[in-house]
Amino acid sequence: MVGAGPVGLALTLDLARRGVEVRLLERAGEGFAGSRAKGIQPRTLEVLDDFGLAGAALAAGSAYPPMGLHLGPFTKTWRMHATAPDTAGTPYPDVLLLPQYATTALLREAVERLGVTIDFGARAVEVTQDEESCAVRLEDGRLLTARYVVGADGGSSTVRKAAGIAFEGTTDESDRMILVDGTVDGLSRDHWHIWPRARGRSVAACPLPGDGNRFQVMIRTRPGDTLGAPGGGEPTEADLTALLRRRADRSLTLRDITWTSVFRPNVRLAERYRNGRLLLCGDAAHVHTPAGAQGLNTGVQDAHNLGWKLQQVLAGADDGLLDSYEAERRPVAAQVLGRSTELYEGLRGTRPGKLTRGQDEHQLGISYFGGPLAPADAPRTATLRRGDRAPDALLPRPTAEATRLFDLYRGPHFTALAFGARAAVAAAAAAASTALTAPAPSTDPDRRTRPSAGVPVRHHVVLPHTTPRTPREATLLDAYGITEDTVVLVRPDGYVGAIDVVGSTADERFGAPAA
């Protein structure tokens, strides 16, 4: 794994918990210290839930503050992010404000608990591959080998360049934004401040979670702006304070700066996500504007999609399973690129409607329906198709170990849910089969995902009947669209892998081991 940002850490964590040996390389000498990507979407919180980290993330973060648009002596306030509706079936309906340094720290600690040591200061300078393995040469002369190499090494990805994959898109050099993490004296923390200015020179300040008056300050600049010392030097703390006072409020003081960066609108998408044994994840495959809090979220979900597939292939599944990673995730990135660009353009205005984020940004509606692992003609329920995200719901019969479906899904396994008496018999038969290690039932379009060993399947009888007897049962059955005896297979990344309507002669079809 090349790159130990949130995406590389997420994939390393997913693989390590599966018992896959991972070497994690990071060219920087230490962990990332900036707040940069600070919005964690509901779907990414579900991924963190699967990793057992959602509680820690919620404790480290905070609710998104309302927006506050300063217009002369008046301040217009409104809520920026919508709450997911109850019908979304998620325990995390709101976007979480969590600075990137905190997200990175949570993932890093989890990776290290599993015994993986991050190799900091390890700069990959050459990556090669043959039919059997890959080789990574480091700047210090070391040569490492692996069966696969994943590049999570950002927009200037060494792995992507070694793979010869084009990175198509544009970079707008004329539009820049200075990002600063620091203490701002004289500024309230009750909302995200925005000071619109002529010709795109706006200023914003978002309060960061934790003690002290810490903010992420965003100062948009245009060509010709003089920010630092004469001759083009980097702006000092005094320079940035003067700029903040001039464009925002003369009473403010910026101090104790811990991180600065310059952002330029960079919108690019890799032509492919894979070349042989080299794969791309996160910013190495797609870069976005920061609007809408989509980049980090999309990358972490890339990792969640790829982890179980790599495990299956390493265990003996057809290598072609890895092609489904690009087929499922690249269209998502393409859609996100378009949406984040649209939202970024909205930052030029002062109308709250242009600065409001809706349910599309939550990423709960992502579906792989119609893709290589979810054919359009596969069986479906009244509400779910193969490839759809599996929603959460309270269990009708909670136990000490599980009170909701997500408790059953948490971990690196497939989950087979049985609804109805005949489905329960089929699930019991499948659970008793020691040969069952495959993720796909008899409805799979091919057997590529079925190795002789790999991701385990856990079977649960959710309800022995399909006619609701309580409001909780009704909510659960409605969420999954169950009207007859059915087994639903949920993939390790939380998407529906198969739906099997169980008839009297088909009880044992679900989960039958491959011939």
N, C-alpha and C positions, 0 to 999 in steps of 0.2 A: 504494500500500500504506500503510495507516494502522496504525502500531504496529510497533516494532522490538524486540519481545521475541523469544524463541526461535522462536515460530511465524511471526511476520512475517519474521524473518530467513531461516528455512528456505524459505518460499515465494519470497522475493526471490532467494535463491540458486538455487533450482530454475529460476525464470524467467530469471534473468540468464545461467545457463549454456546456456540454450536460445536466447540471442540476443534475448530479449524485453526491451524498454526498460522499466525499472521506476523509479518515484520512491518512495522510502521515507521516510515521515514519522514522527517520534517526538516526542510532546509534552514528554517529560522533557528536561532540559538535558544529560544524559549517560547512559551505559549503566547498566544495572541492576547493583547492587553486592551484592545479597544472595544467600544460599545457597538460599532458598525451596525450589523443586522440585529435589530432589537425587538422585532415583532414575531412571536411564536403563534402560528395559526392553530385553530382547533384540531385539524387533521395531524399536524406535527405533534401536538400534545398527546394525541392518541398513540403515535409512534413512541414517544417517550414513555407513555403508560406501558406499552409492550416491553420496553426495556427496564421497567420498574423504576423510572426516574420522574414520573409526572409529579408526584408529591414534592420531591425536592425542587423541581422547577417552579412549582407554584409558590413554594416557600421563599425561593430566591428572587422571584419576580414580583410584579404588582399589576393591578388593573391598569389598562390604558387610560391616561388622563383625558378629560375633554379637551377639545381644541379651543384656543382663544385667539381670535383675529383682532389685532390692535388697529383700529381705524381712528386716528386722532385721539381724542379724549375718551372714546368709547371702545369697548371690547365685546365682540360678538362671540359667544361660546356655543358649542354644540358637540355632540358625541360623534367621534370619527368612525368608529367600528361598530357594525351591527352585531347583535347577538344571534347565534344560530337558533332556529325555531325548535320547539320540542320534537317535532317530527324528524329532525335530523338524526336523532338517536345517538347523542354524544354526551358524555359527562363533562365535556369541556366546551361550552358554547361560546366562550369569549376569547378574544385574542389576548395573549399574555405579553406584558412588557418585560422582556428579559434581555439585558445586554449580551452581545455576542461573547464577551469574556466570561460571563456567568454560564452560558450554555456550553462553551468549550470546557470550562472547569468541571461541570457536572459529568460530561461525557468522558473527559480525561480520567477523572477519579474512578469512574465505573470500569474503564478499560484497564487501568492499573490494578484494580481489585481482582481482575481476572488474570493477572500475571503478565500482561503485555507491557513492555517498556518502550516508550517512544524514543526513537533515535534522533534527538535534536542535533542540529548542525550537520545533518547528512544530506548533502545536495546531490541529487541525481544529475549526471551530465550526459549519460548515454544509456539508452534502453534498447535492447535487441531481443529478438525471439526466433525460435525455430519450431518445428512441429511438436516438440516435446516439452519445451520450457522457455523461460525468459531469463535474461540477464540484465542486471542494473549495475552500472559502474558509477561509483561515487567520486566526488571531487577529490577526496583524500586517497583515492586509489583502490579502495575496496571493491570487490566484485561479488554481488549477491545474486543468487538464482532462486527462481520460484516457478510454479506451474502457471500462474497468472499474475499479471501486474495491473492494478487499478490506479488510474491517475485521478486523484482528488486534489490536484495541485494548482488550482486556480486558472484564471484566464490566460496566463502565459505558460500553460501546462507543458512540461518537458515530455510527459508521456504522450500527450496528443500529437506533439510535433514528431516524436519518434515513430508514432503510428501512421504518420502521413495523412492525418485527417484534417480537412479544411475547416476553418472556423469562420463561418460566413456572417457578415453583418457590418455594422458601422460603429465608429467612435466619434463623438462630437467634441473636438478639442476646444471649441469656442465657449462651451458651457461647462463651468467648473463650480464645484461646491467644496468649501473647506469644512471638514468635520473636526470637532474639538470636544474632548471630554475634559471637563474642568468644573471648578466651583464658581458659581455666579452669585455674587453678593448683591442683594437688593431685588431679587426676583422671586416671586411666589411659586410654590410648587403645586398649586391647585389646578393648573392646566398647562397644556402644551402651547407655548407662546409663538405667534407668528406676526412678524412685522412686514407687510408687503411694501415693496419699494419699486420705483420706476425702473424700466428697462431690465427687469428680471433680477435685480440686486436685493432679493428678499433675505430676511434673517429669521431663523426659528430656533427655539430652545426647548428641548423635551426633558422633563425631570426624570432622573434615573432612580431605580429602586435603591434603598439603603439609606444609611444615615448621612447627614450632611446635605448641603445644598448643591448636589452634583447634577450636572446637565450634560446632555449631548447638544452642542451648539452647531447649527448649520448656517453657513454664510455663503450665499450664492454670488459668484463673481462673473464678470464679463471681460472680454479682451480689452486690454489697456488699463485695467485696474492696478493701482500700485498698492501692494499690501505689506511688503516687507521693507528691508533696508534698501537704500539706494544701490543699484547694480543688480537687483533681482534676488537678494538674499531671502532666506526663509523668514516669514513673519515671526516676531518674538511675542511673548506674552503681552508686553506693552502694546505692540502693534495690533494684536487681536482685540485687546481691551478697547483701544481707541476706535477700531472699526465697529465694534459692538455698540459703543456709545454713540457713534456718529449715525449708525443706521437704525438703532433700536431705541435705546433709552440712555440718556446722559448720566443717569444715576447708577448704572450697573458697573461692576468690576468683575473681570474674569481672572481667576488665579488658580494655582495648583493644577496646571494642565498635565494630564497623564498620557494623553494620546492625541495625535493630530493626523489627518490624512486628507488627501485631495481626491475627490470623486469627479469623474467625467462620465457622461452618459455613454455607456458601452453596451450595445445590444448585439449579441452574437449567439449563434447556434451551431454546434458541431454538425458536420455533414453526416457523420456516423457516430455511434457510441462504442463501436468495437472494431478492431482489426486483429483477427486471430486471437491471441492470448492477451492482448492489451485492451483494456476497457476504460471508459471515462465516466466520471461521476461529478455532480455538482458544477461549480464554476468552470471546471475543465471542459464541460460539455455545453454549458449555457451560461451567459451572463446577462443580467437584467439591470434596469434602473432600480433604485431602492423603493420606488413608490409601490405601495400595496403590500410591503413585507412578504415578498414571494421568493426571493432568490435562495436564501438559506433553507427555507421550508421545502422548496422543490428539491434541493440537493439532498436533504436528509431523507426525503421520501424516495429519491433515487436509490439511496443506500439500502433502504428497507426492502425495496423491490429486488435488488440484486443479491442480497445476502443469502437468502435461502436457495436461490438458483445456483449460486456458486457452490454451496454445500452439496446440492444434489449432483452436480456435474463432477465434483471431486469424489463423490461416493460411487460414481459409475453411470449416471444418467447421460443421455445423448448430449454431446456438446452443443447441439443446436438449441437447447433450452436457453442458452445465454443470448441467442438472437432475439428472444421474446422480451428481453430487458429493453433493448432499443425500441422495439415495436410498441411496447406499452408506455415507455417514459418519454420518448422524444416528442410525440404529439402533445403531451402535457406541457413540456417546456416551450414548444412553439406557441401554444395558446397563452401561456403565462407571459411570454415575451411581448406579445401583442397587447395584452391587458395592462401590464406594468408600464409599457410605453405610453399608452393612452392616459393612465393615471398620472404619470410624470408630467405630461403636457398640461394636465389640469392644475398642477402646482403653480403655473404661471398666472392663474387668475386669483380672484379673491372671493369667489362665490363658494359658500360652504358645500353646495351640491357637488362641486368639482373636487372637493377634498374629503368626501365621505366614501368609506369602503363598505361594500356589501357582502352578501353571502358567497359570491363567486370567489372572493379572496380566501375564504375559509378552507377551500380545497376538499371539502367533504363530499362534493358531487363528482369527484374524479371517478371514472369508470374505464375499465379495459374491455368492456363489451365489444365484440366484433373483432378483437385481436386474435393472435395465434393460439392463445390458451383459453379463449372465450368465444367460440363460434356463435354466430347470430342465431343459428338454428338449434342450439342446445336447449334442453328443458329449462323452464323458468317457473317462478311462483307468481302470485298476483302482483307482487311489488318488486321482486328481485330477479335480476338476470345474472348469469355467469359473468364474472368480471366486475360486478358492482361492489362497492364498499359494503362490508357487513356491519350493520348498525348495532349499537349497544342497546340493551334493555335489561330491566330487572328480572331476575330469575323467579319463577313462580314458587320454587321451593329452595330458598337460599340455605346455604350451609355455612359453617365457620370459615371454610376456605373460599367460598364464592357466593357473592350476592347478586352479581350481574354477569352478562355474557362476556364482557371484556376481561373478567377474572378468569374465565375459561380459556380465552385466547392468549393471555399473557404468557410469553415464552416462545421458544424456537420450534414450535410444532404446528402441524395441521390439526384442525379441530373438526370433528364430525358431529353434527347436531342431529339427533333423532327426534322427530315430532310424530306421535302416533304409535300405536301398539305394534303394527307390522314393521315400522321403521326401527322401533326399539329392538325387535328380534334381529333385524339385519345388522344393526350396530353391534349387538352382542356377538353375533357370529364373526363380524369383522374384527372386533377387539380380541377375540379368542384366537385369531389366526396369527401365529408368530411370523408368518411369511410377509405380513403386510408392512411394507415400509414405503410404499409409493404414495404420491399425493393425489392420484387421479382415479376416480371410479370408472366403471365400464363405459360411461358416456364420453370419455376423453376422445378427441379426434385422432390421437395417435398415442403411442406408448413411450414417447421420448423422455418423459419426466419420471420414468419408473426404473430406478436403479435397484440393485440387490440389497443395498443398505443406504440409509440417508435420513431425511427428515422424518421423525416419527409422527404417527397420527394418534390423537387422543379422542376417545368416543364418549359422548354424553347423551343420555336420554333427557331431553329438556322437558318434554311433556308426553305422557303415554296416550294422550287423546288430542284431537284437533278441533274440538268444539269448546270454546272458552267457558269456564265456570266461574271465573272471578275477573274483576277489572284488570288485574295485573296480567293474567293469562291472555286476555283480549288484546292488551297493548302489545305483548310479545308476538302473538300470532299475526296481528295486523302489520307489525314492523317487518316481519319476514314473509308476509303474504301467504301464510299456510292455510290451506283449505282441505287438504287430505294428507295421508301418511307420506312423509317426506324426510329425506336425509339431505342436509345442507353441509357441504364441505367448505370450510373456511381456510384459506391459505395462511401461511405464517405472517404475511404482510397485511392481513386483515381484509382481504378481498375474497369474494365468493369464487371458489375453485370448481365447484360442481353442484348441481341440484339433481337429486334422483327421487322421482315420485315412485314410491314402493308399492307394487301390486302384489297380489297373492302368489304369483309365480316368480316374482323378481326380488323376493326378500333378501337373498344372499348375493345379489349382483353387486351391491354397493360395497366397495372396498375389497372385492375379490382380488387375490394376488395375480399379477401378470403371469400368463402362461410361459 
